[in-house]
Amino acid sequence: MAVSIRRVRHEDWARARDLRLEALADPAASVAFLETLAVASEQPDAFWIERAAAASAGDRVSQWLGEDGGALVGSVVVLAQEAGERDYFDTVIPERRAVLVGVYVAPAARGAGTLDALVDAACGWARSLGFARLELDVHADNARARAAYARLGFAPTGHVFATTMGRELQMARAL
């Protein structure tokens, strides 16, 4: 598999939407994502267009896509968050951080280095903004994701917290 990694472009919105809906249909989605397939499926095109546009440029959010033979096979998003802002759990962020979210690799592309390449791109972007580490939150019951992140150099920070979905563990990787 010859996967190329690149930042999302504005014109990718429909394909990025379709990949997101595929991710939300994954059996692990209920512990991997904060959004449901039902809610995402109801979003109008304008939502997806704005989402791709926001992640395609600038230094607040970036989305990285894995593409193989013209098909999107993976995606990660990095959020650059400032101290005092509220995160996706509505918790005040104590210090500036870069956080990895929305991680998905299609089943056919798993085990072929796609995740590694996507995370490397995410790390490079965060490093270019001056971040010293990349953080993520993973559900305690998502053993597949925890193992993949550990293989990629993410280690538990010791921060464990409860959400409406259950216990989440924070992991981080030095950049």
N, C-alpha and C positions, 0 to 999 in steps of 0.2 A: 504494500500500500504506500503510495507516494502522496502523503498529506502535506499540503502547504498551509502555512499559518499566516494570517493577515488580520489587520484591524477591520472591523465592520465598516461598510460604506453606506451612505444614505440610501442608495438604490438597492441595498440588500434587504430592505425592511420586510418584504413578503417572505423571502426565504428564511430570514432570521426568525420571523414569527412562526413559520412552519416547524423549524427546528425546536423552538421553545415549546410549542404544543406537543411535539413528539416527546420532549423531555418530561413534560408534565403527565404524559400518558405512561411513563415508565413505572414498573411495579414499585420502585423505591421512592417515587415522587412524594408520597405522603410524609416522608421523613427527610426528604432532600431539599424541598422547595417550600417557600412561604406562600406560594400562590397555587391555586387549584386549576386543573384543566377547564373546569366549568367556567370559572371567572375569566380566565385568559381567553377562552374561546368567544366570549361575549364582547371583548374589546373591539372598538371600531378601528378601521385602517389608520385613522389619524393618530391613534395611540401608538401603533407599531412604527409608523413613519417617524414620529417624534422620538421614540425610543432609539431607533437606529441613528437618527441624526445626532442625538445627544452623545451617543457612545462612539461616534465616528471621528470626533475632533475635540480638542480641548483637553483640560487637565483635571476634570472632575469625575469622569467616568469613561471607561474604555471597554469595548467588547472585542474579543479576539475569536476568530473563526478558524476552524480546521476545514479545509476543502480538499476533496479527493475526486478527481475527474469531473469537476463541476458541481458535485453534490456536497452540501454542508454536512460534516460528520461530527462536529464538536464545537463547543463554545464555552468561554469563560468571560466573566465580567469583573473588572476591578473598580472599586469605588474609592475615591480619595475623599476622606471625611475629615472635617475640621473639629477641633475641640469645641464643645458647647452645642454642636448640632445633635439632632436626634437620629439614631440609627433605625434600621428596618424593624427592630423590636420596640421602638419608641423609647429607647434608653438614651440618656445624655452621654455623649462620647466624651470621656475625660481628657483625651489627648489626640492630636492629629494622628490619623492612621490610614493605611491602605488595606482594604479588605477584599478578599476573593469571594465572589458569589456566583450563583447561576451556572455552576459547573455541570457540563453534560458532554458525554461522548456516546455516540450511537453504538449499539451493540456490535455491529460489524467492524467498527474501528477500534474496539477495545483491545488492549494487549499489544498494540502495534506502535506505541510511542506517541500517539495523538495527545493524550493527556499531558505527557511530559513536555511536549512542544508547546501546547497551549499555556501551561503554567510557566514555562520559561519566558514566553512572550509577555505574560502578565507581570512576572517579576522584573523583566527589563523595563517595562513602562513605569512601574512603581519606583524602581531605582532611579530612573531618569527624572523623577519628580522629587528626589531627595529622601525618599523613605528608606529606612534601614532594615525594615522587615515587612513581610506580607502576612496578614492575619486571615483567619477564616473561622467560621463557626460551623460545627458539624453535629448533627443529632447523635446522641449517645447510642441509639439503636442502629445507626447506619454503619455497620461493621465494614462493608465494602468500601465506602468512602473513607473512613478512618484509616484503613490499611493502605489505600492508594495515597492518601496525603502523607502518611508516615514514610512510605517508600520515596516520596518526592522531597523529603527533608523537613516536613512540618512536624513539630513536636507540641504536645499539650503544654499550655501555659499554666495550667492549674486553675484557670477560671472556668467554673461550671455554673450554669444558671438555668432556671426553669422558664419555659415559655408555654404558650397554650398548646404547643405541639409536643411538649415533654422536655427532657433535659438536653441542653446543648453544651458542647465542649468547645472551648476556644483553642485553636492551634496556631502556631506561627512558624515562619521560616525566615532566617536571616537572609538579607539581600547582599 
